[in-house]
């Protein structure tokens, strides 16, 4: 097994903690999503998302998430963490932006045409993403739950929540891990 590469220095000039690569996170979520017993054990709520925290590889954090019909995350990022997710049951849609956004010092951005991307991820499909990924994930089924597995490294230091109206993206809230307990 090869060693994980050392990640580039953080913006503050301190070395980032070594950890799993995007490919390793994707391999992990693929393996967990294939565990039918674990996926079936997730309690599903008819009205709200449910989740169970998992131990991710090499100090990462991971989540098994249940999505009732018609639910989604809203636009958000992962606070400088690498990530990957895989649909374990059902189908999810990911809308993302193909542009690197500034991380701090702004409240409203006007997006250019052509930055929107859409992926439909059915059971067994997933993706990895880098540190500046902004997206929303949706279960658009009118009558079927979806389940997905997510992994992040480093563990999420924060999430920024955005609203989107046309080509305008507005920073609405910054959440920290204490907000999710």
N, C-alpha and C positions, 0 to 999 in steps of 0.2 A: 504494500500500500504506500502510495507516495504521500509526502508531507504536504500539508496545506500551505499555500503561498502566504507570505506576510503581506498584509493589506497596506496600502499607501498610508503615509502619515495623515493624521487628522488635521482639520483646518487650524487647530491651535498649535500645531507643530509637534505634538506628542505622537509617538507611534501608536497605531491602532492595534488592538489586541488581535493576535492571530486567531483564526477561526475557520469555519467551513467556507468554501467557495460557493458561488451561486449554483454550480453543478452539483456539489455535494448536498446542498439544501434541497435541490430538486430530486436527487436520488432518495433522500430521506423521506420527503413527502410522498413520493411514488410508492415506497415500501410500506409506509403507514396506510396509505389509501387502499392498498391491496389487502390489508388485514380485515377481512369481512366481519370477523367476530368483534373486533374493536369498533368498527364503524357502526355495526348493528347495536352495540351497547350504548351508544350516545343517546341520552334522553332527548326526545324531540318535543318541542312546545308548538302548539298550533298557531300561536300569535307572535312569539318573539324568538330571536336567535338564541341558541344554547351553545355552550362551549365547555371544553375540558382542556386544561393545560397539560401538555406532554413535555417530557424531557427531550430536547432536541440534541443534535450531534455537537460535540466540542463546545459546550457552553452556550449554544443557541437556545432560543425558546421556540416552542411549537404549540399549536392549537388545533384541536379537532372541533369544527364548527358546524352546527345544524342550522339550516336556512329554511324557515317556513315559506310557503308560496307567497310571492309578491314582496319579499323583503330584500333589503340591500344595505350597503354600508354608507352610502353617500361618498362624495369626493374626499380623499384623504391621502396622506403620505405616511411613511414609516420612520420619520425622524433620523435619517442617515443610516438606517440598517439595510443590509442586503436581504432579499427574501425570495421565497418560492411558495407556490401553492398548487394544489392538485385537487380536482373534483373526484371525490370518492363515491358519490351516488348522485344521480340526477344531472342537471345541467346548470351552469352558471354563465353569466355574461360579464365580461370585464370591459369597461370603457377606460381608456387611458390616454394620456397626453404624450405625444412623441416630441417632447421638448424638455430641456432641463430648466427648471424654474429656480430663481434665487431662493435660498432657504430662509433668509431673515431680512427684516427691514422693509417689508411691503405689506400692504393690506389688500390692494386691488391690482389685478393685471388684466390687460386686454390681450387675448390670445390671437395669433394669426390664423388664417384659414389653413386647413390641411394638417393640423396637429392632432386631430382626433383619430384614435384607433379603437377598433372593436374586435374582441375575440369571443367566440362561443366555446366553452370548455365542457365537454360531456364527460361522463364517467371515465376515469383513467387519463384524462388530459389535464395538463398543467403548464406552468411556466415559471421561470426564475426572473428576477428583476434586480436592478442596481439601486444605489443609494438615493437617487433623486426621482424615484418613480411616484407619480401621482395617478391615482385611479379610483374607480368605484367598482364594486362587485355586486351583482344582482341575481336573484332567483326570480325569473320572470314567469315561471310556471304558475298557472292559476290553481293547481290542485295537487302538486307534488313537492315534498321536501327535497332539498339538496343537502349534501354533506361534503365538506372540504377539509383539507389538511393544510396548515400554513406553518412556515418556519422562518425565523428572522435571526440574523446575527449582525451586530451584537443584539442582545435582547433589547426590545423596543425602549428607547429612552423617552420617547414621546411620540405622539401622532398629531399632525396638524389636520384640522377639518376645514373643508372649503365649501362654499356654495357656488353654484354655476348658473349663470343666466346668459344664454347665447354665448358670445365670445368673452364674457367677463367672468373671471375667477376671483373670488373674494375669500381671504383668510377669515374664518369665523371663530375658531377656537383652537387652543393648544391643550391637549390632554396628556397627562403623565400617568405612569403605571398605578399610582395610588388611586386614580379615578376609576380604574377597572376592577378594583377589589370588591 
